[in-house]
Amino acid sequence: MFTYPPEVYQAYINFKEEICHTWLNFTQEELARLCHNYSEVIKSRKSLGSCTSMPQFLRLLEKQGLLSPYKVDILESVSRQNGTHTEMVKHQIQLYKKSLPSSEHLKCKCVITVPLVQEQSERRGSQMSKPLIEIYEYLSENLDSKWIDFGRNLPGMDECIDELVHSRGRKKEKLHDLLLEFVTNCSGDPIHHILGALLKAKCKRQFNYISRNWGAFQRN
């Protein structure tokens, strides 16, 4: 997770959406070529191979630390891949940078902590409930290298795990992104699936603790 002043983060979301939907109009063929050209930077062949939209591609850049509210110049490079609106994208980047509050102004402001996948979660109208947040806090402190096995046993999370394993960041941040992505896409009771994944990953101590505190588990 990363910490940004609220006005900076909101300005970034607005800027990115405008750039993405107005100026980075790539065809599927151009998008495939873009993914190929960035394969040395985004080291997840599976993620690139399943990328079908520009918002999805920008998210991959964010996970690699190449795109953020304070780092947007790469969008000019992206726009040059099809060359249609490069000058306009360059102009929009300059306007966006000028719109950011000065460092002196930010010293007096509060900050917000934003998970990498929060924007996607907000678009889908999904947030982690209090029990799930508590489960995340527990697992982030009590799940060692088995977090990868745990993630692979969550339904539909193979691709997400591949992305996270190859992305930068601490285990705690990656685990948060994993759970938020899972909860966003989960059908049914997410805690039931979390418990099932812990069992399959042989995380008995964590399974027992979560089952005791947040819900019983019945094997299918």
ZAKOLDREN-426111 format. One record per residue (C-alpha): x, y negated, z; residue number from 1. Coordinates in nm, 3 decimals. Example, Ala and Ser with C-alpha at 12.3 -4.5 7.8 and 13.67 -1.06 7.14 Angstrom:
BEGIN
<<1.230, 0.450, 0.780>, 1>;
<<1.367, 0.106, 0.714>, 2>;
This chain:
BEGIN
<<0.000, 0.000, 0.000>, 1>;
<<0.109, -0.359, -0.063>, 2>;
<<0.027, -0.684, 0.117>, 3>;
<<-0.097, -0.989, -0.074>, 4>;
<<-0.274, -1.315, 0.015>, 5>;
<<-0.645, -1.280, -0.072>, 6>;
<<-0.646, -1.558, -0.331>, 7>;
<<-0.343, -1.410, -0.506>, 8>;
<<-0.494, -1.064, -0.526>, 9>;
<<-0.829, -1.193, -0.654>, 10>;
<<-0.656, -1.411, -0.913>, 11>;
<<-0.459, -1.107, -1.027>, 12>;
<<-0.770, -0.891, -1.064>, 13>;
<<-0.946, -1.162, -1.267>, 14>;
<<-0.638, -1.221, -1.482>, 15>;
<<-0.582, -0.852, -1.548>, 16>;
<<-0.945, -0.791, -1.644>, 17>;
<<-0.944, -1.083, -1.889>, 18>;
<<-0.615, -0.973, -2.047>, 19>;
<<-0.724, -0.612, -2.061>, 20>;
<<-1.070, -0.659, -2.211>, 21>;
<<-1.005, -0.966, -2.430>, 22>;
<<-0.647, -0.960, -2.556>, 23>;
<<-0.514, -0.604, -2.530>, 24>;
<<-0.750, -0.447, -2.782>, 25>;
<<-0.568, -0.128, -2.876>, 26>;
<<-0.713, 0.146, -3.091>, 27>;
<<-0.675, 0.502, -2.963>, 28>;
<<-0.392, 0.556, -3.211>, 29>;
<<-0.214, 0.241, -3.091>, 30>;
<<-0.268, 0.341, -2.729>, 31>;
<<-0.117, 0.684, -2.795>, 32>;
<<0.186, 0.518, -2.953>, 33>;
<<0.210, 0.280, -2.656>, 34>;
<<0.213, 0.572, -2.413>, 35>;
<<0.483, 0.743, -2.617>, 36>;
<<0.697, 0.427, -2.618>, 37>;
<<0.674, 0.401, -2.240>, 38>;
<<0.743, 0.768, -2.168>, 39>;
<<1.094, 0.687, -2.042>, 40>;
<<0.948, 0.440, -1.792>, 41>;
<<0.636, 0.628, -1.682>, 42>;
<<0.780, 0.969, -1.604>, 43>;
<<0.460, 1.168, -1.603>, 44>;
<<0.393, 1.332, -1.938>, 45>;
<<0.060, 1.471, -1.819>, 46>;
<<-0.065, 1.129, -1.706>, 47>;
<<0.039, 0.964, -2.030>, 48>;
<<-0.114, 1.245, -2.233>, 49>;
<<-0.452, 1.197, -2.066>, 50>;
<<-0.446, 0.816, -2.082>, 51>;
<<-0.742, 0.703, -2.293>, 52>;
<<-0.789, 0.336, -2.203>, 53>;
<<-0.588, 0.021, -2.139>, 54>;
<<-0.704, -0.012, -1.773>, 55>;
<<-0.579, 0.342, -1.718>, 56>;
<<-0.242, 0.256, -1.875>, 57>;
<<-0.205, -0.057, -1.661>, 58>;
<<-0.274, 0.152, -1.353>, 59>;
<<0.017, 0.378, -1.449>, 60>;
<<0.238, 0.068, -1.471>, 61>;
<<0.122, -0.037, -1.125>, 62>;
<<0.208, 0.302, -0.981>, 63>;
<<0.561, 0.267, -1.118>, 64>;
<<0.595, -0.076, -0.957>, 65>;
<<0.617, -0.245, -1.299>, 66>;
<<0.295, -0.445, -1.272>, 67>;
<<0.167, -0.629, -0.964>, 68>;
<<0.021, -0.969, -0.867>, 69>;
<<0.374, -1.114, -0.862>, 70>;
<<0.509, -0.917, -1.161>, 71>;
<<0.309, -0.955, -1.482>, 72>;
<<0.568, -1.024, -1.755>, 73>;
<<0.552, -0.664, -1.875>, 74>;
<<0.209, -0.743, -2.022>, 75>;
<<0.379, -0.950, -2.292>, 76>;
<<0.592, -0.649, -2.380>, 77>;
<<0.280, -0.432, -2.390>, 78>;
<<0.102, -0.677, -2.621>, 79>;
<<0.395, -0.667, -2.866>, 80>;
<<0.324, -0.299, -2.927>, 81>;
<<0.044, -0.397, -3.164>, 82>;
<<0.133, -0.763, -3.207>, 83>;
<<-0.223, -0.888, -3.245>, 84>;
<<-0.247, -1.137, -2.958>, 85>;
<<0.108, -1.159, -2.824>, 86>;
<<0.125, -1.539, -2.818>, 87>;
<<-0.209, -1.566, -2.643>, 88>;
<<-0.106, -1.307, -2.383>, 89>;
<<0.219, -1.498, -2.327>, 90>;
<<0.018, -1.817, -2.281>, 91>;
<<-0.222, -1.648, -2.036>, 92>;
<<0.073, -1.515, -1.833>, 93>;
<<0.214, -1.867, -1.804>, 94>;
<<-0.123, -2.007, -1.695>, 95>;
<<-0.163, -1.729, -1.438>, 96>;
<<0.181, -1.793, -1.288>, 97>;
<<0.109, -2.164, -1.259>, 98>;
<<-0.220, -2.088, -1.084>, 99>;
<<-0.054, -1.891, -0.802>, 100>;
<<-0.027, -2.077, -0.470>, 101>;
<<0.316, -2.207, -0.377>, 102>;
<<0.522, -2.023, -0.116>, 103>;
<<0.476, -2.311, 0.130>, 104>;
<<0.101, -2.288, 0.090>, 105>;
<<0.105, -1.913, 0.144>, 106>;
<<0.290, -1.941, 0.477>, 107>;
<<-0.031, -2.064, 0.636>, 108>;
<<-0.252, -1.798, 0.483>, 109>;
<<-0.363, -1.459, 0.605>, 110>;
<<-0.282, -1.154, 0.398>, 111>;
<<-0.470, -0.843, 0.292>, 112>;
<<-0.340, -0.493, 0.243>, 113>;
<<-0.442, -0.336, -0.086>, 114>;
<<-0.410, 0.032, -0.179>, 115>;
<<-0.296, 0.097, -0.535>, 116>;
<<-0.631, 0.240, -0.638>, 117>;
<<-0.855, -0.010, -0.458>, 118>;
<<-0.959, -0.188, -0.778>, 119>;
<<-1.077, 0.137, -0.932>, 120>;
<<-1.260, 0.226, -0.613>, 121>;
<<-1.432, -0.113, -0.598>, 122>;
<<-1.550, -0.080, -0.959>, 123>;
<<-1.714, 0.250, -0.872>, 124>;
<<-1.866, 0.106, -0.554>, 125>;
<<-1.701, 0.367, -0.334>, 126>;
<<-1.519, 0.315, -0.003>, 127>;
<<-1.381, 0.555, 0.253>, 128>;
<<-1.610, 0.591, 0.554>, 129>;
<<-1.481, 0.549, 0.909>, 130>;
<<-1.439, 0.927, 0.967>, 131>;
<<-1.242, 0.958, 0.643>, 132>;
<<-1.019, 0.665, 0.738>, 133>;
<<-0.954, 0.832, 1.073>, 134>;
<<-0.875, 1.161, 0.897>, 135>;
<<-0.633, 0.978, 0.666>, 136>;
<<-0.460, 0.815, 0.965>, 137>;
<<-0.425, 1.155, 1.132>, 138>;
<<-0.295, 1.332, 0.820>, 139>;
<<-0.052, 1.053, 0.735>, 140>;
<<0.122, 1.116, 1.066>, 141>;
<<0.079, 1.492, 1.086>, 142>;
<<0.114, 1.628, 0.734>, 143>;
<<0.473, 1.688, 0.626>, 144>;
<<0.593, 1.809, 0.285>, 145>;
<<0.279, 2.025, 0.262>, 146>;
<<0.083, 1.717, 0.155>, 147>;
<<0.154, 1.815, -0.208>, 148>;
<<0.012, 2.166, -0.161>, 149>;
<<-0.282, 2.013, 0.023>, 150>;
<<-0.346, 1.772, -0.265>, 151>;
<<-0.330, 2.043, -0.529>, 152>;
<<-0.600, 2.233, -0.341>, 153>;
<<-0.840, 1.938, -0.347>, 154>;
<<-1.085, 1.990, -0.637>, 155>;
<<-0.983, 1.800, -0.950>, 156>;
<<-0.670, 1.639, -0.802>, 157>;
<<-0.396, 1.816, -1.001>, 158>;
<<-0.342, 1.522, -1.235>, 159>;
<<-0.349, 1.271, -0.950>, 160>;
<<-0.086, 1.472, -0.760>, 161>;
<<0.139, 1.481, -1.068>, 162>;
<<0.118, 1.102, -1.091>, 163>;
<<0.186, 1.048, -0.722>, 164>;
<<0.480, 1.288, -0.706>, 165>;
<<0.655, 1.092, -0.982>, 166>;
<<0.560, 0.746, -0.855>, 167>;
<<0.746, 0.526, -0.611>, 168>;
<<0.634, 0.473, -0.256>, 169>;
<<0.622, 0.634, 0.084>, 170>;
<<0.437, 0.957, 0.156>, 171>;
<<0.182, 0.768, 0.366>, 172>;
<<0.095, 0.540, 0.073>, 173>;
<<0.069, 0.832, -0.167>, 174>;
<<-0.153, 1.027, 0.071>, 175>;
<<-0.385, 0.727, 0.101>, 176>;
<<-0.409, 0.696, -0.278>, 177>;
<<-0.475, 1.069, -0.306>, 178>;
<<-0.760, 1.069, -0.054>, 179>;
<<-0.919, 0.752, -0.191>, 180>;
<<-0.908, 0.891, -0.544>, 181>;
<<-1.057, 1.218, -0.424>, 182>;
<<-1.336, 1.057, -0.223>, 183>;
<<-1.421, 0.829, -0.517>, 184>;
<<-1.471, 1.127, -0.749>, 185>;
<<-1.593, 1.386, -0.499>, 186>;
<<-1.936, 1.543, -0.531>, 187>;
<<-2.063, 1.684, -0.204>, 188>;
<<-1.911, 1.652, 0.142>, 189>;
<<-1.546, 1.534, 0.111>, 190>;
<<-1.458, 1.647, 0.464>, 191>;
<<-1.565, 2.003, 0.378>, 192>;
<<-1.329, 1.999, 0.077>, 193>;
<<-1.047, 1.846, 0.282>, 194>;
<<-1.080, 2.124, 0.537>, 195>;
<<-1.085, 2.385, 0.262>, 196>;
<<-0.770, 2.238, 0.105>, 197>;
<<-0.592, 2.241, 0.442>, 198>;
<<-0.678, 2.609, 0.485>, 199>;
<<-0.547, 2.700, 0.140>, 200>;
<<-0.228, 2.502, 0.203>, 201>;
<<-0.181, 2.693, 0.532>, 202>;
<<-0.205, 2.378, 0.742>, 203>;
<<-0.377, 2.555, 1.031>, 204>;
<<-0.295, 2.303, 1.304>, 205>;
<<-0.427, 2.011, 1.099>, 206>;
<<-0.732, 2.213, 0.995>, 207>;
<<-0.818, 2.296, 1.356>, 208>;
<<-0.779, 1.937, 1.471>, 209>;
<<-0.996, 1.786, 1.195>, 210>;
<<-1.257, 2.061, 1.222>, 211>;
<<-1.280, 2.006, 1.597>, 212>;
<<-1.308, 1.627, 1.576>, 213>;
<<-1.493, 1.556, 1.252>, 214>;
<<-1.694, 1.856, 1.149>, 215>;
<<-1.720, 2.232, 1.142>, 216>;
<<-1.616, 2.427, 0.834>, 217>;
<<-1.805, 2.720, 0.689>, 218>;
<<-1.623, 2.939, 0.437>, 219>;
<<-1.812, 2.998, 0.115>, 220>;
